[in-house]
């Protein structure tokens, strides 16, 4: 693992500069640092692209090692040449790498996340109104996890732990986890990695100590896949592996870019010829609220609280707890058949039972928690218990967290307590 300190301004400045001007990939400009593309050029101009040939982890490239990404499982993160500085995956992507952020993010043990999208030169992302954006074959999404010393000071000292790759190969998405075992490089962690007694200070000034799990490569499909509702022995459809976070509703927010401008991320990618199909009127694009550890839950108006809670449940739970709506026909999340379906684009008023209201748990439950959600009684709601416990039999999500998210659970507690009275609610 590596300790580092880097300011947010430096991250944005360097990543944006290299996005526009940085070293090229195979087939790109070989000059040192590259040349800024002319106005109107795509953000991935000069990024290079896969050639279709068998890749080599040891290949020398001036930019992204696309062929290795498409065909190889390399032992070191640096083999793919995704970052100008192989020791730093938080900034300075190779040419074509575009930083992005989410308005409400999946909680992962208080880590900060540094995200980049790499799309081969000449290819574009297609807009999707409700599901994840449609990324072309060749796309690579990187996400680096770093634990800050203090969650209230995200640009201070931090421990860089892992970098995960989602690679869109010709036969579908492929996930690889890399663990930062030293300051110099991250190594492949096919079998995962368990780190013990990591410590941070949360926004309330409390010290938290917990274990941290780098996932096994095979674990990724348990969250990232939608599964077919099989109709019989002759139904041989397979699960579909998909990214989780980069949906329009979470990208539909402003981002501070290196030249000092604050720009909507979707609009930035569309005007940079990287995203196609974005509606001209951004007001028509679904927009999830911004929720993070700094948002004071107690000050949210009822409508804001409802919006924030549904976004939080969507990004943290609905990759598994989902069914129907905008999914492909007869597909659902791995827990879609549980009856709890927590999509942001699901109307609560139409089907409160889908959100667990007065619904008996199907996973065995626990004494003292008779229903998944009891409006007006968060303390006895099984959903909230599952979000706060560290007991592996009950905790949710099953992966990705080893400590409770105090700020997130405070949000869901407040949301449950203010829900409209239902048949299982406490008698006044």
C-alpha angles and dihedrals in degrees: 000000000000134000119214142159121211130157121241089235091057092049093053095041096050097041093049093046092053091043089060101028112012137119114304131238126233109317093019135110109302096201118119108275092354127244124282110256114245120261110287095028119131120264088241095050109138093011094122124222142227113290096205091246125122108275131228127214088211096052118129110229133168090223139001114355091229098170093055090049091054098046114014141068099215122203094224132042090226090063088078094053093219095148132050089224107044090202094058121058094169097075145008103051119194116264112305097024110134122196120224140176137200126233091221116017138198109264113242109176095297094299122151113233129216111199132191134174119210116193121180117252113273095023129101141201118243122224119243119188099215111003129061115297113269108252120196125239107278095042118136123195117195125195122182121196120210127174113221120218086231123020090210090061104050094167093053131084114331142170114235106216113168146352119213123201127205108194123189103214127177091268096047140279119336127193129210127178121208123194122209098229091165141009092262105058147346119247129214112268103192090158093043127236134253117212119191134211100007113172137205137160114238129217091271091057094252121140112233124195122190145142120261128212126208101203125243112249089245092054093067095076091060089071103022100053136084115206133214122250093234114223099197146318091302093056103099099167114142131218118272119230114218139169114254112205112043099081121139093247092060096040092048094099140093121271128193107238127198099262090061097258122128109218138175106256096223092048091047092054093044094050088045088059091243098107124049130192098031109152113251091231108063089194087075093056116095111252127197117205125254110258125170139138091284095060110105103227093195092061096054117112114234093260091047091048091052092048094048094046094050091049091049093049090046097053095039102038114011097077082078103019100061141100140168117350107093098350121111112277114286095004128118141168116275089263096036092112092057090085093240108108115171107179118153090227092055115103109237094199091056096051117010088164089067087062090054098261110162089343119143111234114254096199095073095274124213133266111267093029105082098167136029092238126013109187109229092016112074091157091070098035112116093211092062092043090054090052093051104039125088091202105122091216093062111018122115131237089036090209134029098046136069098168132042120261101236095192094045094047090048087057094051092043091055091045094053092046092055098043117120113275114270135186093273095046119118115274109251 
